[in-house]
Each structure stands twice: as structure tokens, then as C-alpha cells.
Amino acid sequence: MSLKHPHATSPQGFYGWHIVVYAALALAASGPGQTAGISLFIDPLIADLGISRSMISTSYLIGTVTGALALPWVGRAIDRYGTRRVMACIGLGFGGILMAMSLVSEIVGLTAGFVGVRMAGQGAMALTATTVVAHWFEKRRGLAGGLAAAFGAMGISLTPLIVERLIADVGWRTAWLIEGAAVWCIVLPLALFAIRDRPADLGQMPDGATPDPEAVHAPVRGLTRAQVVRQPYFWLVTSALAASAMLGTAIAFHQISLLTANGLTATQAAANFLPQTAAGLVATLGGGWLMDRVGGRALLVTSMLALAGALLWGTVVAPGWSAIGFGICLGVAQNVARAVENAGLPNYFGIRHIGSIRGLVSSAGVAASAVGPLVFAAVYDAVGSYAPALMATAIVPVGIAVWAAAAPEPHALAQLPERDTSHPDESTLP
């Protein structure tokens, strides 16, 4: 049997680095479903639909939590059908939902739209893009995942600037239509013509190792989701990601309001996503590199302390260098934690069921991201300031940082005995 494939056209014949590029593009295409992309629509929606900030935050919460419930099933679909097919379905649905958002005229329709864009954009699209990288790399999984996440985040960060200009030029309804068409143009060709689910599909090995006929087609190893949820480290990582999603989303959702109340213009407030992205790029690359060498404990502590610092900084942020520093701190906090999740979970628990495992983590993160904006909106409506919410919620990441500092990291999967996975739901940990 030949181990060569005519489509394995990347350097030295290894297609994995192509996958990194395609995953970054897919992540960037999730921008319209991310809070950074939605936040620019909030004030126009409030004005045109005649709803309050608390009402739209509640709508966002309901839509996000409901959308998050589907992510464990998306993860299972990735494990069963492969990233390529799942990404094609998600891209088709995501683009259509964005176009449908241009038709909303009341709170019920808006909530239904939030369900779709949050499930497909922030959740499912990001899940498929990051999971496919985990299949193509082992020793360099942290670096590869960091590259995909970093450049994907760079694309996402451009979304607010593009959306602001679109809304100003053609209105928010047409802006939704344009976003939907852009998602179709980017995601569908990637899924249909570029993505390959696993190295074995091209007769290759992870990391570009020399192909071995037996190793190429050997069954992949990994714990089941039922086994993983009994591991304390899984819940530590999930809690850190949920806290980062909840509080980072709260700031991003109300960023224009928060920063303009502290003296920045609306354009300056939108541009603050850029230092967040620049810092996030460095943090994601550095975090991925460090995950391959030192593990995740120190990175989780760093991420949570940076998040607490960003929340407290938000109470005193001002135009100029203060705003830039605030953005840098927030960008580091959110992206270091994501680097641990991208590489840590497959490193410790294997990739056989990584889709369903990461689907559960993504579900928790997306659901948590819905809570933060409502809490911040309720506090703002009550007292006219975000400061009490910022100070009170800083306790959460500090607590998780203490937990991370005290918790041991699990043994790598390679050190665990082989398991029979023919009946995954019945497997148990020793």
C-alpha cells in the first residue's frame, strides 16, 4: 500500500501545517458569532427595536445558553463523522442564520437569532477548527494549536472594525447580510476542498513523522468523556475557561459603553479590541509553546491573575496608555487559558473522543459567557456604573488561580494502561 497522496502538498509532504492555516481561517470566520462581532450591533438594536440594555442582555443570555446545549452533540458528531462534514454543515447554517438576523423586528426573533449565531459561531465553528489541529499534531500540538488560535483571533479582532464601518455605511440589517455571505464564501470551500480529518486520511503521521504502514492506521487512543469528567484537572480547566468566557464576554459585550463612560470615544472603544488581540496573539503563541514544555498549571495561574487584574483595571481605565494597558491585560488573560485547553486536554486525555470532551468544555464556556453580560447590565442599570460588578467578580479568577496552584497535573495518557473502548460509556477509570 502506498503511503503517498497527491494532495499532500505542504513542505516535506506534511499536510498538518496547511490544516493550521485552514483552522485559523475558520476561526476568523466565527467572528460574527463572537461577542466582539456582536457588540457593535447592541446599541443600534436597542435604538431601533426600542428595548432596554437589560432586555437585550437577557435575550443574549437565553440565546447563548440555549445554543450552548447543542455543543456536546456537535462534539460527538465530530468524533463520529469527522471535522470536514461537520464544518460544512455548520458553515451553511451559520451563514443562513446571520442573513436571517437582518429580518428581526422584536425581542423574540432577536433571541432566536442569538441562539443560532452563538451556537454556530462562538461554539461549533471554533470547536471544529481547534479540534482538527489536535488530530494532526502530538509533540508540537501546543505550538500548532497556538498558531491556529492566535491568527484566528487576529481575524476575529478585525470583525468589530469591519462591522462598525458596515453599520455606519449601510446599516445594521445589511451588515448582517454581508456577514452571512462572507461566512459562506470562506467556510464552505475550506470544509469541502481543504480540510482533512486526520493524518491517516493522507497516509501520514502526526507531526509529519516518517510513515509506518502499521502505525498510520493504528487505532487512536483516548479516554471517553465519561472517564474524563471524573478527573479533577478536567474541571479545573473547564472552570478557568468558563470564568474567562463569562467575565471576558461581559467586558466585550459592554465595552463600548464601559470605555466611553470613562472618556474614550466610540471609535477608540472599538479600537481597544486591537491591543487585546495583539497581546492575545503573543500570549497564545507563548502559551502554546510553553504547554509543550512545562504543562498547564503555571499558565492557568497566570491567566486567572491577569483576568482579575483586568477587571480591577476596568474600574479606573482612562484614555491613552491606560486603555492600551487594560486591553493588553485582558488579551493575555483570555488567550493563555485557551492555550491550556487547546493542548492540555488532548495531551492528557487523548484524541479518540476529544470532540465530545471539548464539546462539553465549550458548552460550559458558551453558557458562562451568557451570564456575565446580564450581571454587568443589571449592575449598570441599578447604579449607573460597571465598577461594582468589576470589583466583585474579580474574586472568581483569584479563587481559580489558588486552585490551579494547589492542584497536581494528571499523568499523560501515554503513561496510562491501554483500555477497551469498544463500549465507551461503560469504561471506568482505575
Buried (B, 14 or more C-beta within 10 A) or exposed (E): EEBEBEEBEBEEBBBBBBBBBBBBBBBBBBBBBBBBBBBBBBBBBBEBBEBEBBBBBBBBBBBBBBBBBBBBEBBBBBBEEBBBBBBBBBBBBBBBBBBBBBEBEEBEBBBBBBBBBBBBBBBBBBBBBBBBBBBBBBEBBBBBBBBBBBBBBBBBBBBBBBBBEBBEEEEBBEBBBBBBEBBBEBBBBBBEEBBBBBBBBBBBBBBBBEBEEEEBEEEBBBBBBBBBBEBEBBBBBBBBBBBBBBBBBBBBBBBBBBBBBBBBEBEBBBBBBBBBBBBBBBBBBBBBBBBBEEBBBBBBBBBBBBBBBBBBBBBEBEBEEBBBBBBBBBBBBBBBBBBBBBBBBBBBBBBBBBBBBBBBBBBBBBBBBBBBBBBBBBBBEEEEEBBBBBEEBBEBBBBBBEBBEEBEBBEEBEEBEEBEBEEBEEBEEE
